[in-house]
Amino acid sequence: MRQGSDMPGRITRLPGGVALNIAMALARFGLSPALISAVGRDAEGDELIAACQLRGLSTQYVYRSDDLPTDRYMAVEGNNGLIAAIADAHSLEAAGDKILRPFADGTLPSPYRGAVALDGNLTLDLLSQMARSPLLSQADLRVAPASPGKAMRLSPFMQAKRGTLYVNLEEAGLLCQTSFATSQDAARAMLARGAVRAVVTDGGNPATVGQSDGVITQDPPPVSVTRVTGAGDTFMAAHIAAELMGAAPDAALSQALAAAAQYVSGETKI
């Protein structure tokens, strides 16, 4: 598929978005994630909440807005990969720090000490607030930019020296204002610029986990690619799950690459 193409195809509608993709994958790996986000009190929002609950996700902390519509994301994929995508996250951005009320009002323990997966669909101001908030000072923050267009929103976590940053090669280049040939080069550069821990993927090429005591690089399993949207989220969730279950760094990376490979091959049900 090329720019301007008008092609026959199939249109499907699924619950998704970076944080939700991560949560659904965490549930498949045997964990019990809770969602913190903004969803409208409209038909689409009710349908989305029901779909989340059906998949074993807790929705009790989701902010339900009376006047904001439920956000949506649209991706166009061809057999030559992702052609284009549009993320309409205006309601999430408008809700702002209202989504953090469960941390601030005592509904959740404060300071929160569990793992928190963040995505870059939140505003830069809110991400900056979360990077330095005492409410999350003890949390195990895992952060993904959501798309290359939002990669710079991760910079507050590098400046605050907080969290594990999950990026692809392009996003790492944007954060470091250069380009990289390999994930290992990118991970080392991110550490040099202040990242505490960086996980860099590069499609079917080697992926790298970089932290203060060194880097680990592994090749992903070779598979036939049938879909790409959500692959990075599956990788991130599998890596988080493996580490929460006590896997060593090299084993966690191996399990994450295997899960992502299974996903892009179409063997993983959504």
N, C-alpha and C positions, 0 to 999 in steps of 0.2 A: 504494500500500500504506500502511495506517495502523496505529497501535498496536492490537494484538489481532487483526489480520487473519490468516486462515488461507487461504493462496492456493496455487493450483497453480503449479508452477515447475520449474526444473531445478537440480539440485545437481551442482556440479563440484568436483574436488579437484585443486589445482595447487601446485607448489612456489612459495613466496612468503615474505612478510615484507619489511619495508622494505629492509634491507641486501641481501637476495637479489634483490629487484626491481631495485634499483640496479645490482647486479652483472650481472644478465642483460641489462639495457639497455646497460650499458657494453660487454658482449661484442657486442651487436648493432651497436654503433657502432665496432667494430673493435679494441677494447682487450682486454687479457688480465687481468681482475681475479682476485684471490685472496680467498677467504673466511676470515674469522676469527670464530668463533662457537662455540656449544656444541650438539652433536647427540648424542642418545642412541644407545647400541648396541642398538637395537631394530629391528624390521622396518621401522617408519616411517622411522627414521634411515638405515638402509641404502638404502631406496628414495629418500630425499631426496638422499643423497650421490651415488647413481647418476644421478639426474636433473640434478644440478648439473654433474657431469662430462660428461654428454651435451650440455650447453649450453656447453661450453668453459670452465668455471670451475674454478680450482684449489681443491681441498679439502684439500690436504696440511697446512694449518695449523689446521684445525678441531679443537677439543677434543671428543673422543668420550668421553662419560661412561658408566661401567658401571652406575650406579645411578639416573641421572636420565632420565626419558622425553623423547622429542623434543617440543618445543613445537609449538603449532598456533594458527592464527588463523581465525576464522570471520566472514564478512561476509554480510549479507542486503541485497540490492539490489533495488529496484523500478524501474519506468520513471520514477519521480519521484526517483531518486537513492539514496544510501546510507540504509538504514532503521536498521540497527544493526550493531555489530561487537564481537567479544570477542577480545582478544589474551591468550592463555595463554602468558606468557613466564617462567614460574616456574623452569624449568630453567636458562635463560640467567641469570636473576638469582642462582640458587643457585651456579652455576659461578663467578661473580664474576671476579676477575682471573686465573683459570686460563686464560681465553681469550687473555690477553696474553703468555703464555709465549714465543711465537715472537719477540717484541720483546726480551724480557729474557734469553733463553738464547743469543742470538747466531745463531739460525736465520735471522732477518732482520737487515739492517744496523742498527746502533745508533750514533747516533740515526738513526731512519728519516727519509728525506728525500722520499719519494714522497707521492702523494695518498692520503688516508685518508677514506673515507666512513663516518661514525658514525650510528647511529640511537638514538633515545631509549628503546628497549626495554632498554638497559643501565641499571643502577641509578644513582641520583643520586651515590652514593659513587664508583662506578667512573668515571662521566663526569667527576666533579670531579678524580679522580686523573689521568685522561687529559688534562684541560685543562692541567695543570701538570707532567706527567711529563717528565723530561729525555729519556726514550726517544722522545717524540713532539715534542720542542721544535722540530725542524726540519721537521716534516711539514706538508703542505698539508691542513689539517683541513677537512672539509666535513661539516656536522652538520645532521641533521633530527630533529624531535621524535618522529616516528612517529604521533602523534595529539595532538589538543588536550589530552587528559587528561594527557599527559606533557610538555607544552610547557615547564613550569618547570624541567625537567631540563636545559634548555639554558643556564640562568642562569650556571653556572660558566664557560662560554666567554665570556660577556659580562664577567664579573668579571675573568677572566684576560686579556681582550682577545686572544682567539685564535679563529681559524677563520672560515669563511664559514657563516652560519646560514641555512638554507632553511626558511621557515615560510609558512603561509597567513595570511590576514588575522585569523582568530580566534586563532591561536597567537601572532601578534605582539601582539595585544591582551592576551592572558594574560601574556606576558612583560613587557609595559609597564604592566600593571594598569590598562588603560583600553580603550576601543574606538576603532576607526578607520573612516573612511568610504572611504579609498582606500589602495592599496598604497604609494603615494608617501608619504603621511602616516605610515604604519606604518614604512617603511624609515628615514625621517628620525628618528623617535622612537627606534628601536632603536639607531641610531648615537649619538644623544644619551645613551643609557643605557649605552654602553660597547661595543657591538658594533663589531668592526673592519669587518665587511662583512655586509650583510643582503640576502637575496633573498626578496621577498615576492610571493606569488601570491594571486589572488582569483577562482578559477574562470574564467569567461568574461570577466571584467573585466580591465583593464590590470594587468600585473605590473611590479615595480620591482626593480632592483639598486641598492643604495645603498652607497657607500664614501666614504672621506675626501675624494676629489676630485669628489664630486657624485653625482647619481642619474640613472639611465636608466629610462624607463618606456615600455612598448610594449603594444599591444593584441594578444591572441592571435587566431589565425585563427578565423573563425566555422565551427563544425561541428555536426553532429547528434550528441548524446551517447548512446552505447550502453553505456558502462561508466565507472565513476569510480575504483574501487579500484585503486591503483597508478599513477594519473595523475601525482601529485606526485613519485613515485619516478622515473618516466620523465623528467619535466621536469628533475629534479636530475641524473640521469645524463647527459642530453643536454647540459646546461650544463657539467658537469665535462668531458665528452669534448671539447666544442667548445673550451674554454679550454686543455686539455692539448694540443690540436692546433694551438694558436696563434691562435685566432679573437679578434678584437677584442671588447671588452665588449658593444657593441651587436649585433654579429653573433652572439655566443654566446647572448645572450638571445633573439634572433630564432629561432635554430636550436632552442633548448630549447622555446619556445612552439609551434613547428611540430611537433616530435616529440610533445609532450603532446597536441596537437590530433589528430594522427594516431592516437594511442593511444586516446583517449576515443571517437573515431569508430568504433573497431573494426577499423581497417585494419592495425594492428600485431599480428603474431602473437606470442604469449607463449611 
